Every structure is written in C-alpha cells, then in structure tokens.
Amino acid sequence: MLKKLIRVFKDKELRAKIIYVAVMLIIFRIAAHIPIPIVDPQKLSDFFNSNQLLGLLSAFTGGGMENFSLVMLGIGPYITASIIMQLLTMIFPQVKELYQESGEAGRQKFNQYTRYLTVPLATLQGFAMITLLKSQGIIGNIDKFEMAVAISLIAAGTVFLMWIGELISEKKIGNGISLIIFAGIVSGLPRAVQQILVEIDISPDKIPAIISLLIMAVVVVVGVVFITEAQRNIPVSYARRVKGSKTYGGVSTFLPLKVNSAGMIPLIFAMSMMLFPGIVASFFVASSNETIRSVAVFINDALQPGNLIYGVLYFVLVFLFTYFYTSIVFDPNNVADNLQKHGGFVPGIRPGKNTAEFLARVLGRITFIGAFFLGLIAVLPFIGQAVTNVSNMAIGGASVLIVVGVVLEAIRQIDSQLTMRDYEEL
C-alpha cells in the first residue's frame, strides 16, 4: 500500500487529478456553509434534531439541509431523476435502446435528459422543503418574490453540485456523484462518533454491548468489501480461425460476473425512496383533519430510522433495487450476441440464445446472494441500535455502507490508471 501511494504521488498527472478532485470537494463543503437567510437558525437546528428522518437526509447532504445552505438538497434531485430515467428504460423500449444500444452518443443524450429532469425536481423539492419549514414556524412570512429567489437558489445549488460531480467523474478518480455523497457523509462522521460516545454509558454491564457494537462495525465493513469484490468467473473459449498464414483465436479466458454488479447504487436508491413518504407525511402532521393527521403521524413514526417497519422496507427495497439495477447494467442477450460475433462460446453451452439463458440463470443466482447480504448488512445497524440503544446507529450504518463502496470504487479506478501507465512504459 505504501509503495502504491508513493507511485500515485510520483505520477505528476495522477497527482494533479487527485488534487483537482480534492479541490472540487472542498468547494462543495464551502457551499454547504453558505446559508439562504430566510430561516431562524436555532429553530431549524432544533427541528432537525427532533426529527431523525430529516436528520438522516441532512447527513447525506453534509449538513447542508440543516444549515439551509445553497446546496441543501445535495445531489438528491439528480439521484431521483436517475431513478425515474432508469425506470423508463423498463417501460419504454425507445428509452432502453437509447441507453443500452445506441453507443456512447446515446448514453450522452440519456444523461442529458437526466440533467434536464433534475431541474424541475430540484425546484419542486425546494418548494416542498420551504413549505414544510413554513408550516413549522421556522420560516416566517415571505412574499412571492422571496420565495421564488429562494427556490431558484436551491435549484441552482443542485445543478452546481451536479456539474461538480461530472467534472470529478471526468478525472476518473471515482464517480463524481458518489464522491460528493461520500464527502457529505465523512464531514458529519466526527459529530456522529461524538454523539455515539456521549450516548453510550460506559459501565461494566454495558461492556458486552460496546464490544458487540465494535464487532458489528467490523462485520459491516468486511461484509461490504466481500460482497463488492466477489465474482463468479464464467469460462469463455474462442474458436481458432486461420486467415492466410496467420492464426487467430484459440484462446481461453473468462467472463467475470459480479455477485453485486449494482455496487452501492441500490442503497442510495432505496434511501431516496424511503425518505420520500416520510417527508410528504410531515406536511400533514399538523392537518386540521383528524384522519389525515392520524395517517400522517403513523407514516412519519413508522418510517423513522430504527423502526421495525423502516428496517423491513429498507431491506426489501435494497434487495429489489439490486436486481433492478443489475438487469440494467448487464444484459445477458447483448453479452451472448457479442460473444457469438467474435467467435466466443461458453464450453458446453450453445452460442446465442442458450448462452443468454445460461448467463441469466447464473446471474440471477449470484445476484440473489449479493442482494440478500447487501440488504442484511444495510439493516444490521438497526439491530445494533436495538442492542446498544444508540439512536445514531441507523445513520452510521448507511454511511459506512456507502463510504466503503465509494472508497473501493476510487481505489479500483486509481489501480487501473497505474496499470495503464505500466503498459505505456513497456
């Protein structure tokens, strides 16, 4: 590891890329502390401390929402837009063709549509958040012009973060959107650790619970690394072809199928989906209608992190999103067609349709394992919360899952760039 770090910082181009990414993340953290001055800071802080769901949402924006900053929504609207666009690929064949079969130009157009969709979603979420805070007395009476300016600033902050994320991605040091979420989580970890230490009563009878907490933390990290790195290698052989005096093919290799091809995306998608109903319910908690108020209170309480219903739904959504995203990033039919076009085949399996069915069957089995363990690791912190009575465990668990995944992805991309430079030297 030390030798690798030395190689990274000796490489002028790679070092410049890492510094560039670090500067972009620092700019994001500065923007997270520039407030929109229409709220009472103390009331805002008290409100977020009293609502664990909104506290979780604020944690993923690096405290930007709790500060009511320019980037208070973080990259959330862009993630929501991505979910909607991915769902459209399953509904409309034209959208799927644009994303999977039209090459790089099609994917660029697909990403452009996602950016366009982000703007109205950010505007809508900004309006919803301001309306929610007004209903809680955190924002006083503001006229339509002030409302429009505040919403415009919030939407512009999201677009600004989206732009920063794409600039980071161009440097190929990890995914820009994931790194922004990573920076937001890491910035809040010191305070989260401090809160955990304050809440834990260090006494002889609590020592087993503390040891269980530490073991659970190690299990979560090891589990994420194991599931992220695990893969099933499918043997592939290429037929030997003779063209003139030259012979082509006749080699054997393998097709790697990841146990969790979706990475950390299912966790981010599931978290976004879990936050939406609770935030909507918050609007109606103070409703004058008794029935609406009762339903809103039930939903709001049920979807608080650490609640049994929240844990079960979170597990199910992570499980389903893992299958959903895997079906998007890996199409067995396309892979089978490409193998057949290049003279490749899986030993013992006929090329074409049979190969596609074989790959789909294997992928389904290993994805079940990956989805189950990813969901299990996702809800494991809730078990720790029940054992240790530490309220911040639920937030910390989701954070660790995403942080470890993002770090592994960044390390993988840096390794690939180092390997590429080795080939260039040869």
N, C-alpha and C positions, 0 to 999 in steps of 0.2 A: 504493500500500500504506500509506504514512504517513497519507494522508487517511482511508483506511478505518479505521485504528487509532484515529485521533482521533475519528471518528464513533462507533466502538464504545464508547469510554470516556466520551464525552459523553452517551451514552444511559444514563440512570440505571437503567432496568430491565435492559437488556442487560449493563451493568457489574455489577449485583448478581448476575445469573445466572452470569457468568464467575467472580466471587469465590466464589460458592457452590460451583461445581464444583471450584475450586482447593482450597477448604477440605475438601471430601469426599476429594479425592485425598491431601491431607496426612494426614487421619485414617487412610486406608489405609496410608500409609507408616509412620505411628506404630505401627499394629497389626502391621506386618511386623517390628517390632523388639521385640515383647513375646514372649519365649520361653516354651515349656512346659518346666518344669525337670525333665525326666527323662532328659536325654541328656548325654553328655560333649562339650562344645563343640569341643574340639580334635580329637577323633576324628571328629566329624561333619564338620568342615571338611576334614580330610584325605580322608575318604571321598568327598565331593562333588568335590574337586579331582582325584581319581584316576579318576572315572567321568564321562566327557564327556556321556553321555546324561542322567544326573541333573543335571549342571551346566547343561545346556540347559533342563531342566524348572525348575530353580531360577531361571534367568534370567527365565523368563516369570512367575514369582511375585515378582519384585523381590528375590530373595534370601531370601524368606520361608521356603522349604523348607530352605535351608542354615542358617538361624537356628533352625529347628524352632519357628517362631512360631505364633501363634494362626491366622494366615491362610496357613499353609504350603502348602495346596493351591491357593491363589489362587482363580480362578474356574473352574478346570479341571472340577470335577464338574458345574457348570451347563452348560458347553460340551458335555460328554459327554451330559448329559440332553437338550440341544437336538438333538444329532446323532441320538439314539435317537428322539425325537419326530418329527423330520423324516423319518427312515426309515419310521416307522409311517404317515406320510401316503401313502407309495407302496404300502404293504401293505394297509392298511385304508381303504376308501372313506369310512367314517364319520369317521375322523380327518382325512382330506383335506377333507371337507365342512366340518368344524368350523373348520379353519384357513383355507380359501380362500373358502367360500361362505356362511358364517354371519355375516358382517359383523364389526363391532368387538366385539360381545358374544362371538362365537365365538372370536375371536383372544385375548380376555382369558381365556376359560376354557382355551384351549390353553396359554397362558403359565402359568396357574395349575397345570396338570398338570405342566408342565416344572419348576416350582418344587418341587412335591411329590416328583418323581423325583430332584431334586438332593440331597435329604436322605439317602436310603439310599445313593446313590452316594458322597457325601462320607464317610459312615460307613464304607462298605466300603473306600474308598481310604485313609482314615485308619488303619484296622486293618491294611491291607496294608503301608503305609509303616512303621508301628511294628513289625510282624513282620519286615520286611526289615532294619530297623536293629538289632533284637534279634539276628538271625542273624549280623550283622556285629560284634557285641560293642559297638555304640555305645550301646545301651540295656541297662542291667543288669537284674537280676531285679526285676520289678514284679508286684504282686498284681493280682487281677481288678478290684478297686475302682479302683486307679490307672490300669489300662488303660482302664476304662470312662470315667473322668473325662477322660483324655487324648483319647480318641476323640470324646467329647461336645464338648470344647473345639474340636477340629479341625473337626467338622461345623458347630458354631455359628459359627466364623470364616468358613467358606464362605458360610453363609446371611447373615451380616453383610455380606460383600462383595457378595453378590447384591442385597441391599437397597440398599446404597450405589449400586450400578450403576443400579438402577431410579430412584432419586432423581435421579441425574445425567441420565438419559435424559429425565425429565420437564421438565428445563430447556431441552431442545432445543439443547444445545451439544455435539453429537456423541453417539454411542452410549455409554451408561454402561459396559457390559461391555468394549467396545473401549478406552475411555479408561483403565480400570483396568489392562488388559494393557499399554497404552501407558506408563502411569506406572511399572509394574514394569520394563519394558524400559529406559526412559530412566534410571531410578535406577541401573541397572547399567552404563550406557554408559561413564561415566568410567573405571571399573575395567577394562572391556573394552578401551578405547582404550589405557590404560596398559599392559595386558598385550601388546597388539599391538606397541606401540613398544618394549617390552622384548625381545620375541621377534625383531623384525626386526634383522638385523645390517647396520647402515648402513656399507657399504663400497662402493668403486667398482663391483665386479662385481655388487652387489645393487641398484644404481640402476635398471636396467631392470625388475626385479621390483617395486620400490616404485612406479615410475611406472605399471606395469600394474595394481597394486593400487588406486591413486588413480583411474585411468581406469575400472576396473571398478566402483568405488563410485559414480561419476557416472553410468555406464551403468545401474546398478540403479535409482537414484533417478529418472532421466529415463524409463526404461522403465516403472516403476510409474505415474508421472504420466501418461504417454502412454496406457497401456492402460486406466487408470482413467477418464480423461476422454474417450476416443474413443467415438464413437457413429455409428450409421447412421440417418439420418432417412428414414422412410417417409412419402411424401406422402399426405394424407388430405383428401378433399373432403366437404362436407356439402351435401345436396340442398336447394334453395330451396323453402320452404313459405310459402304465403300463408294467413294466418288473419285474416279480416276485412279491415281496412285496413292490417294490419302484415305485413311480410315477415320470415321467419326463415330462418337458414341461408345457403346460397350462398357460404360462405367456404371457404378452403383453409388447411390447417395441416399439421403433420407429426407423426408418432409416433416419438419417439426410442428406438432400440434400442441399449443399451449394448453395446460389444464385450465388456466384462466386467461383466455385471449382478450377479454374486455378490460383487463387491468383494474385501475381504481375508478373507472367511469361509472360502473353500477352504483358505487357508494355515493358519488356526487349526485347522480340522477335520483337515487332513492331519497337522499337527504332533501333535495329540492321538492320532490313530490310530498314528503312528509310535512314540510314546513307550510305548504300552501293552505291545506284545510284549516290548520290552527290559526293562521293569520287572518283568514276570512272569518272564522268564528269570533275572533277578537273584536271585529266590528260590531257584533250583535250581542255582546255580553251585557251591555247597558241598555238593551232594547226595552221599550215600554210594554211590548207584547210578552206575556208570561211564557207562552210556549216557545217562541223564538229564543227568548233569553235562556230557558232551560236547556234547549238543544245546543245552543252556542256554548254554554258553560260546560256541558257534558263533553262536547268535542274538544274544547280547549283543555279540559282536565285530562281527558283520555290520551291526547297527543302531546303531553308533556314528556320530555325525555326521562326515561327511568320507569315510566308506567308500563304495565304488562301489555296493554293493547298496543302502545307505541312500539315496544320491542318486537311483538309478533308481526305487526305490519311492516316494520323496518326489515326484518328477516325475509319476509315474503317478497318485498319489493327488490331487495338486493338479489335474491335468487332469480326472480323473473327478469330483471334488467341484465343480469349476467348472460342469460340465454339470448335475450333480445339483441344485445349489442354484439355478441359473438356471431349471431346469424348475419349481422350487417358487415362485420369486418372480415368474415371468412365464408365464402360461398363455395360449397363443395362442387357444384356444377362447373363454375368457372375454372377452378383448380384442375378438375378432371379433364376439361377441354384443353387447357394449356398443356397438361402433361401429354395428352394424345397428339397434339400438334407438333410437339418437339420429340416425339418418339419415346416418351417415358411411360412406364407402367409399374403398377404395384405387383410384385411377384404373387402369382396365384389368383389374381383378380383381373377380369377382362377390362380393357380400356373403355372409356366413355361412361355410359350410364351406370354400369356395375361399380366402377371406381368411385363415382359420385355417391352412390348409395353406401358404399363401404366407408368412405370418409365421413359422411353424415352420421353414420351409426357410431363410429369410433369417437367423433367429436361430441356427439350427444352424451355418450357415457362419461367421458373425461370432464365435460363441462358440468355435468351433474355433480361430480365430486368437487370441482372448483367452486361452483355456485353455492353448494351446501356449506363448505368450510368457510367461504368468504362471508356468507350470512351468519354463520356461527361465531366467527371472530368479531363481526360487527356488533352482535348483541352480547358478547362476553362481558364487556364493561358494565352492562346493566346488571349482570349477576354480581359483579364486583361492587356495584353501588348498593345492592341489597345486603351484601355481606358486611361492608365497611361503613355503611350509612354516610358515604361521602357523596354529596349532591353533584359534584363536578365530574364524576367518573364518566358519565354518559358522553359529555362533550369531549373529554380527553380521549376516549376510545375511538370515536370517529376521527379525531385529529390524528392520532397515531397511525390509523389505517391509511389515511391519505398521504401523510408526511412520508411514511416508509415507501409507499408506492412511487411517489414523485422522486424521491432520492434514488431509488433503484433505476427508474427510467433515465434520470440525468446521468448516472454513472454509466449506464449502458451506452448512451449516445457519446459520452466522452471516450469510452473504450473504443467505440467504432471509429472515432476520428483518429485516435492514436494508432489503431491498426492500419487505417488508410495511409497514414504517414510512413509507417514501416514499409508498406508496399511501394510507396513512392521512392523511398531511399534505395530499395532493392532495384 
